[in-house]
């Protein structure tokens, strides 16, 4: 159980850093920010393994996780952009 809490807290920090680096209005709160950070870290790990930067099972680093979260935040904003009247 503690592993999941720790993973969410680290994901929350990564998500907050990503939202700080890409300012603007985001459709989402605390939970979405945490999930964004976790998903960014998973994306960074997968991408790093595909490019040969990480071995299988090796987690992504903090900077690469933030880059993954930035990519997902950009896509999230594209998909959930409010429609103009």
MARBA-3410 file (N, C-alpha, C, O; in Angstrom, 1 decimal):
85
0.8,-1.2,0.0,0.0,0.0,0.0,0.9,1.3,0.0,0.6,2.2,-0.7 ~ 1.9,1.2,0.7,2.8,2.4,0.8,3.5,2.7,-0.5,3.8,3.8,-0.8 ~ 3.7,1.6,-1.3,4.3,1.8,-2.6,3.4,2.7,-3.5,3.9,3.6,-4.2 ~ 2.1,2.4,-3.5,1.2,3.2,-4.3,1.1,4.6,-3.8,1.0,5.5,-4.7 ~ 1.1,4.9,-2.6,1.1,6.2,-2.0,2.3,7.0,-2.5,2.3,8.1,-2.9
3.5,6.3,-2.3,4.7,6.9,-2.7,4.8,7.2,-4.2,5.2,8.3,-4.6 ~ 4.3,6.3,-5.0,4.2,6.5,-6.5,3.3,7.7,-6.8,3.7,8.5,-7.7 ~ 2.2,7.8,-6.1,1.3,9.0,-6.4,1.9,10.3,-6.0,1.8,11.3,-6.7 ~ 2.6,10.3,-4.9,3.3,11.5,-4.4,4.4,12.0,-5.4,4.5,13.2,-5.7 ~ 5.2,11.0,-5.9,6.2,11.4,-6.8,5.6,11.8,-8.2,6.1,12.7,-8.8
4.5,11.1,-8.6,3.8,11.5,-9.8,3.2,12.9,-9.6,3.2,13.6,-10.6 ~ 2.7,13.2,-8.4,2.2,14.6,-8.2,3.3,15.6,-8.4,3.0,16.7,-9.0 ~ 4.4,15.4,-7.8,5.5,16.3,-8.0,5.9,16.5,-9.4,6.1,17.6,-9.9 ~ 6.0,15.4,-10.2,6.4,15.5,-11.6,5.3,16.2,-12.4,5.6,17.0,-13.2 ~ 4.0,15.9,-12.0,2.9,16.6,-12.7,2.9,18.1,-12.4,2.6,18.9,-13.3
3.2,18.5,-11.2,3.2,19.9,-10.8,4.4,20.6,-11.6,4.2,21.7,-12.0 ~ 5.5,20.0,-11.6,6.6,20.6,-12.4,6.3,20.7,-13.9,6.6,21.8,-14.5 ~ 5.6,19.7,-14.4,5.2,19.8,-15.8,4.2,20.9,-16.1,4.3,21.7,-17.0 ~ 3.3,21.1,-15.1,2.3,22.1,-15.3,2.9,23.5,-15.1,2.5,24.5,-15.7 ~ 4.0,23.6,-14.2,4.7,24.8,-14.0,5.5,25.2,-15.3,5.5,26.4,-15.6
6.1,24.2,-15.9,6.9,24.5,-17.1,6.0,24.8,-18.3,6.5,25.5,-19.3 ~ 4.8,24.4,-18.4,3.8,24.6,-19.5,2.6,25.4,-18.9,1.6,24.8,-18.7 ~ 2.8,26.7,-18.7,1.7,27.4,-18.0,0.5,27.5,-18.9,0.5,27.4,-20.1 ~ -0.6,27.8,-18.3,-1.9,27.9,-18.9,-3.0,27.2,-18.1,-2.7,26.6,-17.1 ~ -4.2,27.3,-18.6,-5.3,26.7,-17.9,-5.4,25.2,-18.2,-5.4,24.9,-19.4
-5.5,24.4,-17.2,-5.6,23.0,-17.4,-7.0,22.5,-16.9,-7.4,22.8,-15.8 ~ -7.6,21.6,-17.7,-8.8,21.0,-17.2,-8.5,19.8,-16.3,-8.4,18.7,-16.8 ~ -8.3,20.1,-15.0,-8.0,19.0,-14.1,-7.5,19.5,-12.8,-7.0,20.6,-12.7 ~ -7.6,18.7,-11.8,-7.2,19.1,-10.4,-6.0,18.3,-9.9,-5.1,17.9,-10.7 ~ -6.0,18.0,-8.6,-4.9,17.3,-8.0,-4.8,15.9,-8.5,-3.7,15.5,-8.7
-5.9,15.2,-8.6,-5.8,13.8,-9.0,-5.3,13.7,-10.4,-4.5,12.8,-10.8 ~ -5.8,14.5,-11.3,-5.4,14.5,-12.7,-3.9,14.9,-12.8,-3.2,14.3,-13.6 ~ -3.4,15.8,-12.0,-2.0,16.2,-12.0,-1.1,15.0,-11.5,-0.1,14.7,-12.2 ~ -1.6,14.3,-10.5,-0.8,13.1,-10.1,-0.8,12.0,-11.1,0.2,11.4,-11.4 ~ -2.0,11.7,-11.7,-2.0,10.7,-12.8,-1.2,11.1,-14.0,-0.6,10.3,-14.7
-1.2,12.4,-14.3,-0.4,12.9,-15.4,1.1,12.6,-15.1,1.9,12.2,-16.0 ~ 1.6,12.9,-13.9,3.0,12.6,-13.6,3.3,11.1,-13.6,4.4,10.8,-14.1 ~ 2.4,10.3,-13.1,2.7,8.8,-13.2,2.7,8.3,-14.6,3.6,7.6,-15.0 ~ 1.7,8.8,-15.4,1.7,8.4,-16.8,2.9,8.9,-17.6,3.4,8.3,-18.5 ~ 3.3,10.1,-17.2,4.5,10.7,-17.9,5.8,9.9,-17.6,6.6,9.7,-18.4
5.9,9.4,-16.4,7.0,8.6,-16.0,7.0,7.2,-16.7,8.0,6.7,-17.1 ~ 5.8,6.7,-16.8,5.7,5.4,-17.6,6.0,5.6,-19.0,6.7,4.8,-19.6 ~ 5.5,6.7,-19.6,5.8,7.0,-21.0,7.3,7.2,-21.2,7.9,6.7,-22.2 ~ 7.9,7.9,-20.3,9.4,8.2,-20.4,10.2,6.9,-20.3,11.2,6.7,-21.0 ~ 9.7,6.0,-19.4,10.4,4.7,-19.2,10.3,3.8,-20.5,11.2,3.2,-21.0
9.1,3.8,-21.1,8.8,3.1,-22.3,9.6,3.6,-23.5,10.3,2.9,-24.2 ~ 9.6,5.0,-23.6,10.3,5.6,-24.7,11.8,5.4,-24.5,12.5,5.2,-25.5 ~ 12.3,5.6,-23.3,13.7,5.4,-23.1,14.2,3.9,-23.4,15.3,3.7,-23.9 ~ 13.4,3.0,-23.1,13.7,1.6,-23.4,13.7,1.3,-24.9,14.5,0.6,-25.4 ~ 12.7,2.0,-25.6,12.6,1.8,-27.0,13.8,2.4,-27.7,14.2,2.0,-28.8
14.3,3.5,-27.2,15.5,4.2,-27.8,16.8,3.6,-27.3,17.9,4.0,-27.8 ~ 16.8,2.7,-26.3,18.0,2.1,-25.8,18.7,2.8,-24.7,19.8,2.5,-24.4 ~ 18.0,3.8,-24.1,18.6,4.6,-23.0,18.5,3.9,-21.7,19.3,4.1,-20.8 ~ 17.4,3.0,-21.6,17.2,2.3,-20.3,17.1,0.8,-20.6,16.7,0.4,-21.7 ~ 17.5,0.0,-19.6,17.4,-1.4,-19.7,15.9,-1.8,-19.3,15.3,-1.0,-18.6
15.5,-3.0,-19.7,14.1,-3.4,-19.3,14.0,-3.4,-17.7,14.9,-4.0,-17.1 ~ 13.0,-2.8,-17.2,12.8,-2.8,-15.8,13.4,-1.6,-15.1,13.2,-1.4,-13.9 ~ 14.3,-0.9,-15.8,14.9,0.3,-15.2,14.0,1.5,-15.3,13.4,1.8,-16.4 ~ 13.7,2.2,-14.2,12.8,3.3,-14.2,13.4,4.5,-14.9,14.6,4.7,-14.9 ~ 12.6,5.4,-15.4,13.0,6.7,-16.0,13.5,7.6,-14.9,13.0,7.5,-13.7
14.4,8.5,-15.2,14.8,9.5,-14.3,13.8,10.6,-14.1,12.8,10.7,-14.9 ~ 14.1,11.5,-13.2,13.2,12.6,-12.9,13.0,13.5,-14.1,11.9,13.9,-14.5 ~ 14.1,14.0,-14.8,14.0,14.9,-15.9,13.2,14.2,-17.1,12.4,14.9,-17.7 ~ 13.5,13.0,-17.4,12.8,12.3,-18.5,11.4,12.1,-18.1,10.5,12.2,-19.0 ~ 11.1,11.9,-16.8,9.7,11.7,-16.4,8.9,13.1,-16.6,7.7,13.1,-17.0
9.6,14.2,-16.3,8.9,15.5,-16.5,8.7,15.7,-18.0,7.7,16.3,-18.4 ~ 9.6,15.3,-18.9,9.5,15.5,-20.3,8.3,14.6,-20.8,7.5,15.0,-21.6 ~ 8.2,13.4,-20.3,7.0,12.5,-20.6,5.7,13.2,-20.2,4.7,13.1,-20.9 ~ 5.7,13.8,-19.0,4.5,14.4,-18.5,4.2,15.7,-19.3,3.0,16.0,-19.6 ~ 5.2,16.4,-19.8,5.0,17.5,-20.7,4.3,17.1,-22.0,3.4,17.8,-22.5
4.8,16.0,-22.5,4.2,15.5,-23.8,2.8,15.1,-23.6,1.9,15.5,-24.4 ~ 2.5,14.4,-22.5,1.1,14.1,-22.2,0.2,15.3,-21.9,-1.0,15.3,-22.2 ~ 0.8,16.3,-21.2,0.0,17.5,-20.9,-0.3,18.2,-22.2,-1.4,18.7,-22.3 ~ 0.6,18.3,-23.1,0.3,18.9,-24.4,-0.8,18.1,-25.1,-1.7,18.8,-25.7 ~ -0.8,16.8,-25.1,-1.8,16.0,-25.8,-3.1,16.2,-25.1,-4.2,16.3,-25.7
-3.1,16.2,-23.7,-4.3,16.4,-22.9,-5.0,17.7,-23.2,-6.2,17.8,-23.3 ~ -4.2,18.8,-23.4,-4.7,20.1,-23.7,-5.3,20.1,-25.1,-6.3,20.8,-25.4 ~ -4.7,19.4,-26.1,-5.2,19.4,-27.4,-6.6,18.6,-27.4,-7.5,19.1,-28.1 ~ -6.7,17.6,-26.7,-7.9,16.8,-26.7,-9.1,17.4,-25.9,-10.2,17.3,-26.3 ~ -8.8,18.1,-24.9,-9.8,18.7,-24.0,-9.9,20.2,-24.1,-10.3,20.9,-23.2
-9.5,20.7,-25.2,-9.5,22.2,-25.4,-11.0,22.6,-25.5,-11.8,22.0,-26.2 ~ -11.4,23.6,-24.8,-12.8,24.1,-24.8,-13.1,24.6,-26.3,-12.3,25.2,-26.9 ~ -14.3,24.2,-26.7,-14.8,24.6,-28.0,-15.2,26.1,-28.0,-15.8,26.6,-27.1 ~ -14.8,26.8,-29.1,-15.2,28.2,-29.2,-16.6,28.3,-29.7,-17.0,27.5,-30.5 ~ -17.4,29.3,-29.1,-18.8,29.4,-29.5,-19.0,30.0,-30.9,-20.1,30.1,-31.4
END
